[in-house]
Amino acid sequence: MTITLKVPSIACGACANTITKAIEGQKPDAKVSIDVESKMVTVETEASEEIIKEIITAAGHTVEG
Ligand SMILES: [Cu+2]
C-alpha cells in the first residue's frame, strides 16, 4: 500500500532525514520518499496510515489532516 501524507513541519533535508529514519527504524520494510519542497511524504508499506502518522508525530513533526 502507498500512503501519502502532507507534513507541513518539514523545513529542510534534515527534517526529511529524521522522518525517514524514524519510519524505517520501526518499519524496516517501508520505502520512504520525501519531497521537501512540497512537504509530501510517500511511504510504501504494509503498515497502516494511522501507524505511520504516529511515527511521524513521535519524531516531532505534524501531519496535516
Ligand atoms: Cu529541517
PDB file of the backbone (N, CA, C, O) and the ligand in Angstrom, with CONECT records:
HET     CU  A 101       1
ATOM      1  N   MET A   1       0.851  -1.190   0.000  1.00  0.00           N
ATOM      2  CA  MET A   1       0.000   0.000   0.000  1.00  0.00           C
ATOM      3  C   MET A   1       0.889   1.242   0.000  1.00  0.00           C
ATOM      4  O   MET A   1       1.932   1.271   0.652  1.00  0.00           O
ATOM      5  N   THR A   2       0.472   2.240  -0.721  1.00  0.00           N
ATOM      6  CA  THR A   2       1.216   3.502  -0.727  1.00  0.00           C
ATOM      7  C   THR A   2       0.434   4.546   0.047  1.00  0.00           C
ATOM      8  O   THR A   2      -0.736   4.807  -0.233  1.00  0.00           O
ATOM      9  N   ILE A   3       1.100   5.134   1.021  1.00  0.00           N
ATOM     10  CA  ILE A   3       0.485   6.165   1.856  1.00  0.00           C
ATOM     11  C   ILE A   3       1.150   7.495   1.520  1.00  0.00           C
ATOM     12  O   ILE A   3       2.378   7.586   1.486  1.00  0.00           O
ATOM     13  N   THR A   4       0.358   8.508   1.278  1.00  0.00           N
ATOM     14  CA  THR A   4       0.900   9.835   1.010  1.00  0.00           C
ATOM     15  C   THR A   4       0.349  10.805   2.049  1.00  0.00           C
ATOM     16  O   THR A   4      -0.862  10.924   2.233  1.00  0.00           O
ATOM     17  N   LEU A   5       1.256  11.486   2.714  1.00  0.00           N
ATOM     18  CA  LEU A   5       0.848  12.405   3.777  1.00  0.00           C
ATOM     19  C   LEU A   5       1.531  13.750   3.592  1.00  0.00           C
ATOM     20  O   LEU A   5       2.689  13.819   3.179  1.00  0.00           O
ATOM     21  N   LYS A   6       0.807  14.812   3.899  1.00  0.00           N
ATOM     22  CA  LYS A   6       1.440  16.138   3.898  1.00  0.00           C
ATOM     23  C   LYS A   6       1.920  16.437   5.317  1.00  0.00           C
ATOM     24  O   LYS A   6       1.163  16.339   6.283  1.00  0.00           O
ATOM     25  N   VAL A   7       3.195  16.803   5.412  1.00  0.00           N
ATOM     26  CA  VAL A   7       3.794  17.098   6.721  1.00  0.00           C
ATOM     27  C   VAL A   7       4.360  18.516   6.660  1.00  0.00           C
ATOM     28  O   VAL A   7       5.522  18.711   6.303  1.00  0.00           O
ATOM     29  N   PRO A   8       3.529  19.512   7.011  1.00  0.00           N
ATOM     30  CA  PRO A   8       3.919  20.921   6.831  1.00  0.00           C
ATOM     31  C   PRO A   8       5.141  21.336   7.654  1.00  0.00           C
ATOM     32  O   PRO A   8       5.783  22.341   7.352  1.00  0.00           O
ATOM     33  N   SER A   9       5.460  20.562   8.692  1.00  0.00           N
ATOM     34  CA  SER A   9       6.598  20.924   9.547  1.00  0.00           C
ATOM     35  C   SER A   9       7.950  20.589   8.912  1.00  0.00           C
ATOM     36  O   SER A   9       8.989  20.925   9.479  1.00  0.00           O
ATOM     37  N   ILE A  10       7.957  19.939   7.757  1.00  0.00           N
ATOM     38  CA  ILE A  10       9.231  19.657   7.083  1.00  0.00           C
ATOM     39  C   ILE A  10       9.784  20.963   6.513  1.00  0.00           C
ATOM     40  O   ILE A  10       9.160  21.599   5.664  1.00  0.00           O
ATOM     41  N   ALA A  11      10.980  21.354   7.002  1.00  0.00           N
ATOM     42  CA  ALA A  11      11.575  22.605   6.555  1.00  0.00           C
ATOM     43  C   ALA A  11      12.828  22.401   5.720  1.00  0.00           C
ATOM     44  O   ALA A  11      13.208  23.281   4.948  1.00  0.00           O
ATOM     45  N   CYS A  12      13.476  21.247   5.866  1.00  0.00           N
ATOM     46  CA  CYS A  12      14.738  21.030   5.158  1.00  0.00           C
ATOM     47  C   CYS A  12      15.052  19.552   5.050  1.00  0.00           C
ATOM     48  O   CYS A  12      14.287  18.707   5.513  1.00  0.00           O
ATOM     49  N   GLY A  13      16.169  19.250   4.442  1.00  0.00           N
ATOM     50  CA  GLY A  13      16.566  17.864   4.251  1.00  0.00           C
ATOM     51  C   GLY A  13      16.787  17.117   5.549  1.00  0.00           C
ATOM     52  O   GLY A  13      16.580  15.905   5.612  1.00  0.00           O
ATOM     53  N   ALA A  14      17.207  17.832   6.592  1.00  0.00           N
ATOM     54  CA  ALA A  14      17.425  17.167   7.886  1.00  0.00           C
ATOM     55  C   ALA A  14      16.109  16.678   8.467  1.00  0.00           C
ATOM     56  O   ALA A  14      16.048  15.601   9.060  1.00  0.00           O
ATOM     57  N   CYS A  15      15.058  17.465   8.296  1.00  0.00           N
ATOM     58  CA  CYS A  15      13.727  17.039   8.749  1.00  0.00           C
ATOM     59  C   CYS A  15      13.322  15.767   8.005  1.00  0.00           C
ATOM     60  O   CYS A  15      12.829  14.811   8.604  1.00  0.00           O
ATOM     61  N   ALA A  16      13.535  15.774   6.711  1.00  0.00           N
ATOM     62  CA  ALA A  16      13.169  14.623   5.894  1.00  0.00           C
ATOM     63  C   ALA A  16      13.948  13.394   6.340  1.00  0.00           C
ATOM     64  O   ALA A  16      13.409  12.289   6.396  1.00  0.00           O
ATOM     65  N   ASN A  17      15.225  13.601   6.658  1.00  0.00           N
ATOM     66  CA  ASN A  17      16.080  12.514   7.114  1.00  0.00           C
ATOM     67  C   ASN A  17      15.585  11.943   8.447  1.00  0.00           C
ATOM     68  O   ASN A  17      15.554  10.728   8.639  1.00  0.00           O
ATOM     69  N   THR A  18      15.205  12.829   9.351  1.00  0.00           N
ATOM     70  CA  THR A  18      14.692  12.411  10.666  1.00  0.00           C
ATOM     71  C   THR A  18      13.459  11.532  10.487  1.00  0.00           C
ATOM     72  O   THR A  18      13.331  10.485  11.122  1.00  0.00           O
ATOM     73  N   ILE A  19      12.558  11.971   9.618  1.00  0.00           N
ATOM     74  CA  ILE A  19      11.306  11.234   9.405  1.00  0.00           C
ATOM     75  C   ILE A  19      11.584   9.899   8.719  1.00  0.00           C
ATOM     76  O   ILE A  19      11.017   8.872   9.093  1.00  0.00           O
ATOM     77  N   THR A  20      12.452   9.919   7.722  1.00  0.00           N
ATOM     78  CA  THR A  20      12.793   8.675   7.017  1.00  0.00           C
ATOM     79  C   THR A  20      13.369   7.654   7.989  1.00  0.00           C
ATOM     80  O   THR A  20      12.970   6.490   7.985  1.00  0.00           O
ATOM     81  N   LYS A  21      14.312   8.096   8.825  1.00  0.00           N
ATOM     82  CA  LYS A  21      14.948   7.180   9.775  1.00  0.00           C
ATOM     83  C   LYS A  21      13.955   6.667  10.799  1.00  0.00           C
ATOM     84  O   LYS A  21      14.005   5.499  11.184  1.00  0.00           O
ATOM     85  N   ALA A  22      13.045   7.536  11.246  1.00  0.00           N
ATOM     86  CA  ALA A  22      12.050   7.130  12.245  1.00  0.00           C
ATOM     87  C   ALA A  22      11.146   6.036  11.671  1.00  0.00           C
ATOM     88  O   ALA A  22      10.869   5.035  12.331  1.00  0.00           O
ATOM     89  N   ILE A  23      10.695   6.242  10.437  1.00  0.00           N
ATOM     90  CA  ILE A  23       9.780   5.259   9.829  1.00  0.00           C
ATOM     91  C   ILE A  23      10.530   3.962   9.534  1.00  0.00           C
ATOM     92  O   ILE A  23      10.054   2.875   9.864  1.00  0.00           O
ATOM     93  N   GLU A  24      11.704   4.080   8.911  1.00  0.00           N
ATOM     94  CA  GLU A  24      12.445   2.864   8.557  1.00  0.00           C
ATOM     95  C   GLU A  24      12.956   2.135   9.788  1.00  0.00           C
ATOM     96  O   GLU A  24      13.131   0.916   9.763  1.00  0.00           O
ATOM     97  N   GLY A  25      13.195   2.870  10.862  1.00  0.00           N
ATOM     98  CA  GLY A  25      13.645   2.252  12.105  1.00  0.00           C
ATOM     99  C   GLY A  25      12.577   1.350  12.710  1.00  0.00           C
ATOM    100  O   GLY A  25      12.877   0.301  13.281  1.00  0.00           O
ATOM    101  N   GLN A  26      11.321   1.779  12.575  1.00  0.00           N
ATOM    102  CA  GLN A  26      10.233   0.996  13.170  1.00  0.00           C
ATOM    103  C   GLN A  26       9.580   0.050  12.184  1.00  0.00           C
ATOM    104  O   GLN A  26       9.010  -0.969  12.575  1.00  0.00           O
ATOM    105  N   LYS A  27       9.661   0.382  10.916  1.00  0.00           N
ATOM    106  CA  LYS A  27       9.069  -0.474   9.872  1.00  0.00           C
ATOM    107  C   LYS A  27      10.119  -0.704   8.784  1.00  0.00           C
ATOM    108  O   LYS A  27      10.121  -0.032   7.753  1.00  0.00           O
ATOM    109  N   PRO A  28      11.012  -1.667   9.034  1.00  0.00           N
ATOM    110  CA  PRO A  28      12.142  -1.880   8.104  1.00  0.00           C
ATOM    111  C   PRO A  28      11.713  -2.220   6.677  1.00  0.00           C
ATOM    112  O   PRO A  28      12.502  -2.069   5.744  1.00  0.00           O
ATOM    113  N   ASP A  29      10.482  -2.674   6.497  1.00  0.00           N
ATOM    114  CA  ASP A  29      10.001  -2.994   5.150  1.00  0.00           C
ATOM    115  C   ASP A  29       9.597  -1.737   4.377  1.00  0.00           C
ATOM    116  O   ASP A  29       9.430  -1.784   3.158  1.00  0.00           O
ATOM    117  N   ALA A  30       9.442  -0.622   5.080  1.00  0.00           N
ATOM    118  CA  ALA A  30       8.901   0.589   4.456  1.00  0.00           C
ATOM    119  C   ALA A  30       9.906   1.242   3.512  1.00  0.00           C
ATOM    120  O   ALA A  30      11.107   1.280   3.779  1.00  0.00           O
ATOM    121  N   LYS A  31       9.376   1.757   2.397  1.00  0.00           N
ATOM    122  CA  LYS A  31      10.191   2.566   1.486  1.00  0.00           C
ATOM    123  C   LYS A  31       9.652   3.986   1.585  1.00  0.00           C
ATOM    124  O   LYS A  31       8.493   4.249   1.263  1.00  0.00           O
ATOM    125  N   VAL A  32      10.508   4.896   2.036  1.00  0.00           N
ATOM    126  CA  VAL A  32      10.077   6.264   2.291  1.00  0.00           C
ATOM    127  C   VAL A  32      10.678   7.205   1.269  1.00  0.00           C
ATOM    128  O   VAL A  32      11.881   7.156   1.014  1.00  0.00           O
ATOM    129  N   SER A  33       9.851   8.068   0.676  1.00  0.00           N
ATOM    130  CA  SER A  33      10.412   9.142  -0.140  1.00  0.00           C
ATOM    131  C   SER A  33       9.720  10.436   0.248  1.00  0.00           C
ATOM    132  O   SER A  33       8.500  10.496   0.408  1.00  0.00           O
ATOM    133  N   ILE A  34      10.537  11.469   0.395  1.00  0.00           N
ATOM    134  CA  ILE A  34      10.027  12.746   0.890  1.00  0.00           C
ATOM    135  C   ILE A  34      10.435  13.863  -0.050  1.00  0.00           C
ATOM    136  O   ILE A  34      11.603  13.983  -0.418  1.00  0.00           O
ATOM    137  N   ASP A  35       9.465  14.679  -0.438  1.00  0.00           N
ATOM    138  CA  ASP A  35       9.739  15.862  -1.248  1.00  0.00           C
ATOM    139  C   ASP A  35       9.694  17.080  -0.325  1.00  0.00           C
ATOM    140  O   ASP A  35       8.632  17.488   0.144  1.00  0.00           O
ATOM    141  N   VAL A  36      10.874  17.645  -0.079  1.00  0.00           N
ATOM    142  CA  VAL A  36      10.966  18.756   0.885  1.00  0.00           C
ATOM    143  C   VAL A  36      10.191  19.981   0.389  1.00  0.00           C
ATOM    144  O   VAL A  36       9.530  20.662   1.173  1.00  0.00           O
ATOM    145  N   GLU A  37      10.276  20.256  -0.913  1.00  0.00           N
ATOM    146  CA  GLU A  37       9.592  21.428  -1.489  1.00  0.00           C
ATOM    147  C   GLU A  37       8.087  21.400  -1.222  1.00  0.00           C
ATOM    148  O   GLU A  37       7.505  22.375  -0.747  1.00  0.00           O
ATOM    149  N   SER A  38       7.474  20.259  -1.540  1.00  0.00           N
ATOM    150  CA  SER A  38       6.015  20.155  -1.394  1.00  0.00           C
ATOM    151  C   SER A  38       5.615  19.622  -0.019  1.00  0.00           C
ATOM    152  O   SER A  38       4.433  19.597   0.322  1.00  0.00           O
ATOM    153  N   LYS A  39       6.614  19.194   0.776  1.00  0.00           N
ATOM    154  CA  LYS A  39       6.392  18.657   2.129  1.00  0.00           C
ATOM    155  C   LYS A  39       5.528  17.398   2.106  1.00  0.00           C
ATOM    156  O   LYS A  39       4.775  17.124   3.040  1.00  0.00           O
ATOM    157  N   MET A  40       5.655  16.647   1.024  1.00  0.00           N
ATOM    158  CA  MET A  40       4.889  15.410   0.896  1.00  0.00           C
ATOM    159  C   MET A  40       5.754  14.203   1.241  1.00  0.00           C
ATOM    160  O   MET A  40       6.884  14.061   0.774  1.00  0.00           O
ATOM    161  N   VAL A  41       5.182  13.343   2.074  1.00  0.00           N
ATOM    162  CA  VAL A  41       5.854  12.108   2.482  1.00  0.00           C
ATOM    163  C   VAL A  41       5.109  10.941   1.843  1.00  0.00           C
ATOM    164  O   VAL A  41       3.903  10.786   2.040  1.00  0.00           O
ATOM    165  N   THR A  42       5.821  10.128   1.084  1.00  0.00           N
ATOM    166  CA  THR A  42       5.224   8.952   0.463  1.00  0.00           C
ATOM    167  C   THR A  42       5.875   7.708   1.060  1.00  0.00           C
ATOM    168  O   THR A  42       7.098   7.571   1.075  1.00  0.00           O
ATOM    169  N   VAL A  43       5.029   6.809   1.548  1.00  0.00           N
ATOM    170  CA  VAL A  43       5.539   5.605   2.203  1.00  0.00           C
ATOM    171  C   VAL A  43       4.907   4.375   1.574  1.00  0.00           C
ATOM    172  O   VAL A  43       3.685   4.235   1.522  1.00  0.00           O
ATOM    173  N   GLU A  44       5.771   3.489   1.101  1.00  0.00           N
ATOM    174  CA  GLU A  44       5.325   2.201   0.567  1.00  0.00           C
ATOM    175  C   GLU A  44       5.495   1.207   1.705  1.00  0.00           C
ATOM    176  O   GLU A  44       6.621   0.894   2.094  1.00  0.00           O
ATOM    177  N   THR A  45       4.378   0.707   2.245  1.00  0.00           N
ATOM    178  CA  THR A  45       4.470  -0.120   3.452  1.00  0.00           C
ATOM    179  C   THR A  45       3.235  -0.976   3.648  1.00  0.00           C
ATOM    180  O   THR A  45       2.182  -0.725   3.062  1.00  0.00           O
ATOM    181  N   GLU A  46       3.386  -2.001   4.492  1.00  0.00           N
ATOM    182  CA  GLU A  46       2.244  -2.814   4.890  1.00  0.00           C
ATOM    183  C   GLU A  46       1.579  -2.215   6.134  1.00  0.00           C
ATOM    184  O   GLU A  46       0.469  -2.601   6.501  1.00  0.00           O
ATOM    185  N   ALA A  47       2.268  -1.271   6.777  1.00  0.00           N
ATOM    186  CA  ALA A  47       1.730  -0.664   7.999  1.00  0.00           C
ATOM    187  C   ALA A  47       0.551   0.259   7.653  1.00  0.00           C
ATOM    188  O   ALA A  47       0.442   0.752   6.530  1.00  0.00           O
ATOM    189  N   SER A  48      -0.318   0.481   8.629  1.00  0.00           N
ATOM    190  CA  SER A  48      -1.485   1.333   8.400  1.00  0.00           C
ATOM    191  C   SER A  48      -1.094   2.810   8.395  1.00  0.00           C
ATOM    192  O   SER A  48      -0.056   3.199   8.932  1.00  0.00           O
ATOM    193  N   GLU A  49      -1.947   3.614   7.780  1.00  0.00           N
ATOM    194  CA  GLU A  49      -1.713   5.063   7.748  1.00  0.00           C
ATOM    195  C   GLU A  49      -1.634   5.625   9.168  1.00  0.00           C
ATOM    196  O   GLU A  49      -0.845   6.526   9.453  1.00  0.00           O
ATOM    197  N   GLU A  50      -2.474   5.071  10.056  1.00  0.00           N
ATOM    198  CA  GLU A  50      -2.511   5.544  11.446  1.00  0.00           C
ATOM    199  C   GLU A  50      -1.143   5.351  12.116  1.00  0.00           C
ATOM    200  O   GLU A  50      -0.647   6.236  12.814  1.00  0.00           O
ATOM    201  N   ILE A  51      -0.553   4.184  11.889  1.00  0.00           N
ATOM    202  CA  ILE A  51       0.765   3.872  12.480  1.00  0.00           C
ATOM    203  C   ILE A  51       1.821   4.835  11.934  1.00  0.00           C
ATOM    204  O   ILE A  51       2.637   5.359  12.692  1.00  0.00           O
ATOM    205  N   ILE A  52       1.807   5.065  10.629  1.00  0.00           N
ATOM    206  CA  ILE A  52       2.807   5.953  10.023  1.00  0.00           C
ATOM    207  C   ILE A  52       2.642   7.374  10.564  1.00  0.00           C
ATOM    208  O   ILE A  52       3.629   8.054  10.847  1.00  0.00           O
ATOM    209  N   LYS A  53       1.401   7.815  10.705  1.00  0.00           N
ATOM    210  CA  LYS A  53       1.153   9.153  11.289  1.00  0.00           C
ATOM    211  C   LYS A  53       1.718   9.235  12.709  1.00  0.00           C
ATOM    212  O   LYS A  53       2.319  10.239  13.090  1.00  0.00           O
ATOM    213  N   GLU A  54       1.519   8.165  13.484  1.00  0.00           N
ATOM    214  CA  GLU A  54       2.016   8.145  14.865  1.00  0.00           C
ATOM    215  C   GLU A  54       3.535   8.236  14.898  1.00  0.00           C
ATOM    216  O   GLU A  54       4.099   8.945  15.731  1.00  0.00           O
ATOM    217  N   ILE A  55       4.200   7.515  13.988  1.00  0.00           N
ATOM    218  CA  ILE A  55       5.665   7.535  13.965  1.00  0.00           C
ATOM    219  C   ILE A  55       6.160   8.939  13.612  1.00  0.00           C
ATOM    220  O   ILE A  55       7.108   9.433  14.223  1.00  0.00           O
ATOM    221  N   ILE A  56       5.524   9.584  12.629  1.00  0.00           N
ATOM    222  CA  ILE A  56       5.939  10.929  12.223  1.00  0.00           C
ATOM    223  C   ILE A  56       5.721  11.919  13.373  1.00  0.00           C
ATOM    224  O   ILE A  56       6.562  12.779  13.635  1.00  0.00           O
ATOM    225  N   THR A  57       4.586  11.781  14.048  1.00  0.00           N
ATOM    226  CA  THR A  57       4.281  12.663  15.177  1.00  0.00           C
ATOM    227  C   THR A  57       5.289  12.464  16.310  1.00  0.00           C
ATOM    228  O   THR A  57       5.755  13.427  16.919  1.00  0.00           O
ATOM    229  N   ALA A  58       5.618  11.192  16.584  1.00  0.00           N
ATOM    230  CA  ALA A  58       6.575  10.878  17.639  1.00  0.00           C
ATOM    231  C   ALA A  58       7.970  11.417  17.309  1.00  0.00           C
ATOM    232  O   ALA A  58       8.770  11.667  18.210  1.00  0.00           O
ATOM    233  N   ALA A  59       8.256  11.593  16.018  1.00  0.00           N
ATOM    234  CA  ALA A  59       9.549  12.138  15.588  1.00  0.00           C
ATOM    235  C   ALA A  59       9.564  13.670  15.681  1.00  0.00           C
ATOM    236  O   ALA A  59      10.556  14.311  15.332  1.00  0.00           O
ATOM    237  N   GLY A  60       8.453  14.247  16.155  1.00  0.00           N
ATOM    238  CA  GLY A  60       8.419  15.690  16.393  1.00  0.00           C
ATOM    239  C   GLY A  60       7.823  16.498  15.257  1.00  0.00           C
ATOM    240  O   GLY A  60       7.968  17.719  15.213  1.00  0.00           O
ATOM    241  N   HIS A  61       7.139  15.803  14.318  1.00  0.00           N
ATOM    242  CA  HIS A  61       6.552  16.510  13.188  1.00  0.00           C
ATOM    243  C   HIS A  61       5.025  16.448  13.221  1.00  0.00           C
ATOM    244  O   HIS A  61       4.433  15.653  13.952  1.00  0.00           O
ATOM    245  N   THR A  62       4.418  17.291  12.425  1.00  0.00           N
ATOM    246  CA  THR A  62       2.970  17.414  12.428  1.00  0.00           C
ATOM    247  C   THR A  62       2.399  17.006  11.083  1.00  0.00           C
ATOM    248  O   THR A  62       2.781  17.543  10.044  1.00  0.00           O
ATOM    249  N   VAL A  63       1.479  16.048  11.112  1.00  0.00           N
ATOM    250  CA  VAL A  63       0.840  15.596   9.887  1.00  0.00           C
ATOM    251  C   VAL A  63      -0.431  16.403   9.675  1.00  0.00           C
ATOM    252  O   VAL A  63      -1.219  16.600  10.600  1.00  0.00           O
ATOM    253  N   GLU A  64      -0.623  16.874   8.426  1.00  0.00           N
ATOM    254  CA  GLU A  64      -1.821  17.648   8.116  1.00  0.00           C
ATOM    255  C   GLU A  64      -3.013  16.712   7.931  1.00  0.00           C
ATOM    256  O   GLU A  64      -2.884  15.634   7.350  1.00  0.00           O
ATOM    257  N   GLY A  65      -4.145  17.126   8.419  1.00  0.00           N
ATOM    258  CA  GLY A  65      -5.388  16.378   8.218  1.00  0.00           C
ATOM    259  C   GLY A  65      -5.601  15.252   9.220  1.00  0.00           C
ATOM    260  O   GLY A  65      -6.610  14.550   9.155  1.00  0.00           O
TER     261      GLY A  65
HETATM  262 CU    CU A 101      14.736  20.614   8.864  1.00  0.00          CU2+
END
